[in-house]
Amino acid sequence: MGWILILRVWAHWEVRSSSHQALISHMKAHFPMQLTQT
């Protein structure tokens, strides 16, 4: 369940990164693939 680790890292980044908008876009692009393979 690597996606849980991703969520933890994302939550950490969201707090540290002021422009988490780009991170969300990055996640949106990756999550569909991750979820489909899971």
C-alpha positions as CSV (number, residue, x, y, z in Angstrom):
1,M,0.0,0.0,0.0
2,G,2.5,2.6,-1.2
3,W,-0.3,5.1,-1.8
4,I,-0.7,5.6,2.0
5,L,3.0,6.6,2.1
6,I,2.3,9.0,-0.8
7,L,-0.6,10.5,1.1
8,R,1.6,11.1,4.2
9,V,4.3,12.7,2.1
10,W,1.7,14.8,0.3
11,A,0.2,16.0,3.6
12,H,3.7,16.9,4.8
13,W,4.5,18.7,1.5
14,E,1.1,20.6,1.5
15,V,2.1,22.2,4.8
16,R,5.7,23.0,3.8
17,S,5.0,24.0,0.1
18,S,3.3,27.3,-0.4
19,S,2.4,26.3,-3.9
20,H,0.7,23.0,-3.3
21,Q,-1.5,23.7,-6.3
22,A,1.1,22.3,-8.6
23,L,1.5,19.3,-6.3
24,I,-2.2,18.6,-6.5
25,S,-2.1,18.7,-10.3
26,H,0.8,16.3,-10.2
27,M,-1.1,13.9,-7.9
28,K,-4.2,14.1,-10.1
29,A,-2.1,13.0,-13.0
30,H,-0.5,10.1,-11.0
31,F,-3.4,8.9,-8.8
32,P,-5.6,7.5,-11.7
33,M,-2.7,5.3,-12.8
34,Q,-1.9,4.2,-9.2
35,L,-5.5,3.4,-8.4
36,T,-6.0,1.5,-11.6
37,Q,-2.9,-0.6,-11.0
38,T,-4.0,-1.3,-7.5
